[in-house]
């Protein structure tokens, strides 16, 4: 298994070698974001501004104004909070071709603790006009979404985590902006997840099947735009929705889903996420258990439907 960041770095490097207008603006994060191969292959296309996130996104905006595809990378918590002004008023307001990469998102950041665990990044950035958001669950999906992001004009946010991820897809699987991927055709309930929670959703699906409960699982990798057709299909064809994410209960994917169902097809939506709290330091699985992001809680929620 490899990390999603490493998969991102593979595609970024390959595409930067083919297209000299792809540049990386780094906040001393090229090792953590998987861009070491790019540093070796095309070092003249990397600009390291140091630990200065606000400056990073202004530099990226300037490069984009000069015709570059600017990729700006930092921890997810700093991308979405420290650089929020620059992303809103410089990048998104002017609809610039800047790709914002947020690594080390969610409780999965583990021992770095609450100050570095971005649990509000989706909630903040999805409100910015022109911003598009991807949250990949596997390395292969990350590769495909990175290519889509770099080939599509405009502001993007790619949400990455630091741990190695189990692969669920083969190289022939296709993804798209505004899409999702469905596992199974169960009609008892639908589990919607993104990022590191997709694997847990699939584990819950297997255990529920043994108990005679058949659910479908949606990998909601495109947070904005979100796959409304898939959400409405799940609401129409199953008895309720369970949204699972390594993010705050406020404003995340569960909020997006609730907005769609409330306005177009009211249905019961249960959300498993971090309940209005900061994270804390600890090993990843221990934190998931402490904050309720577990297979057992997903199963409990489905059964309650």
Buried (B, 14 or more C-beta within 10 A) or exposed (E): EBBBBBBBBBBBBBBBBEBEBBBBBBBBBBEBBBBBBBBEBBEEBBBBBEEBBBBBBBBBBBBBBEEBBBBBBBBBBBBBBBBBEBBBEBBBBEBBBBBBBBBBBBBBBBEBBBEBBBBBBBBBBBEBEBBBBBBBBBBBBBBBBBBBBBEEEBBBBBBBBBBEBEBBBEEEEEBEBEBBBBBBEBEBBBBBBBBBBBBBBBBBBEBBBEEEBBBBBBBBBBBBEBBBEBBBBBBEEBBBBBBBBBBBBBBBBBBBBBBBBEEEBEBEBBBBBBEEEEBBBBEBBEBBBBBBBBBEBBBBBBEEB
